[in-house]
Amino acid sequence: MSTLVIVESPSKAKTIGKYLGKGYVVKSSIGHVRDLPKTNKDAVDIEGGFIPRYIVSPGKEKVIADLKEAAKKADAVLLASDPDREGEAIAWHVAELIKGSNKNLKRIVFHEITEDAVKEAIEHPRPIDINLKEAQEARRVLDRLVGYDLSGLIWKKVRYGLSAGRVQSPALRILMEREREIRAFIPELYYVLTAPTKLAKSGEVPFICLEQPKDKKEAERIKKAGEENNWEV
């Protein structure tokens, strides 16, 4: 009985292969195996509900063929890409491509490349987290629609070389709104009143008046009231 383990990088595959030994074959997808095409026209079906149209990443045909062949010979396949949304998406894409070769597909995750962590993960396989995969998919689609389409529009309407992005554009707006607040700010004069007091054990302790009068006469009135009256804490 043999198990195929698929990770992202060749170096991880080599290390994990040493941990698992006989009964396991460890292969690498070498990162993503599918992505959106470079032309926006074919990348996302906007009218159909922003559905991405994936193609095999250039140069990955041989990698996929190798994974399919290995999956045919295995009794089970463990998808062990990284434990984040990108890794979950890679696991899903690999599963979509090789499920015709092997239906016994499970997802495993580990947060460190140690023998104990890898073997613990193998003991607790799970299905692919579709929510996490769709989170990556939404980010990828937004990056493409905002980054490609909006940047192209800005080149035409504003200036060539400018760019827009899913993260940078909202961040730029936040910065600009704050800058406008700073420029629109009108300084106002106000008085801060402090009353230095001396305590036997603590020494000098300053008390600050909660009121901050903007008028000098009002500040003088508060000061005078403080000096002429007895106060207790």
JOCOR-V584315 format. One record per residue. RES is the residue in three letters. D_CENTER is the distance of its C-alpha to the mean C-alpha in whole Angstrom. Layout:
res={RES RES}
d_center={D_CENTER D_CENTER}
This chain:
res={MET SER THR LEU VAL ILE VAL GLU SER PRO SER LYS ALA LYS THR ILE GLY LYS TYR LEU GLY LYS GLY TYR VAL VAL LYS SER SER ILE GLY HIS VAL ARG ASP LEU PRO LYS THR ASN LYS ASP ALA VAL ASP ILE GLU GLY GLY PHE ILE PRO ARG TYR ILE VAL SER PRO GLY LYS GLU LYS VAL ILE ALA ASP LEU LYS GLU ALA ALA LYS LYS ALA ASP ALA VAL LEU LEU ALA SER ASP PRO ASP ARG GLU GLY GLU ALA ILE ALA TRP HIS VAL ALA GLU LEU ILE LYS GLY SER ASN LYS ASN LEU LYS ARG ILE VAL PHE HIS GLU ILE THR GLU ASP ALA VAL LYS GLU ALA ILE GLU HIS PRO ARG PRO ILE ASP ILE ASN LEU LYS GLU ALA GLN GLU ALA ARG ARG VAL LEU ASP ARG LEU VAL GLY TYR ASP LEU SER GLY LEU ILE TRP LYS LYS VAL ARG TYR GLY LEU SER ALA GLY ARG VAL GLN SER PRO ALA LEU ARG ILE LEU MET GLU ARG GLU ARG GLU ILE ARG ALA PHE ILE PRO GLU LEU TYR TYR VAL LEU THR ALA PRO THR LYS LEU ALA LYS SER GLY GLU VAL PRO PHE ILE CYS LEU GLU GLN PRO LYS ASP LYS LYS GLU ALA GLU ARG ILE LYS LYS ALA GLY GLU GLU ASN ASN TRP GLU VAL}
d_center={39 36 32 29 26 24 21 19 21 24 24 23 25 28 27 27 30 32 31 31 35 37 36 33 32 28 27 24 22 21 18 17 21 20 19 20 23 23 25 24 27 26 22 22 24 24 27 27 23 21 21 20 23 22 24 24 23 26 27 26 29 31 28 27 31 31 29 31 34 33 31 35 37 34 35 31 28 25 22 20 17 14 13 9 9 10 12 13 14 16 18 19 20 22 23 24 26 28 29 32 33 32 31 30 27 25 21 21 18 19 17 19 22 25 28 28 24 24 28 26 24 26 28 25 24 23 22 19 17 17 15 12 13 13 10 9 13 12 9 12 15 13 13 16 18 17 17 20 22 22 22 25 26 26 28 31 31 30 30 29 26 24 20 18 14 12 10 14 16 15 15 18 20 19 20 23 24 24 26 29 29 30 33 34 35 38 39 42 44 45 46 45 48 48 50 51 52 54 54 56 53 50 52 51 48 47 46 45 46 43 45 44 47 47 51 53 56 53 52 56 57 54 55 58 58 56 59 61 60 59 56 55 51}
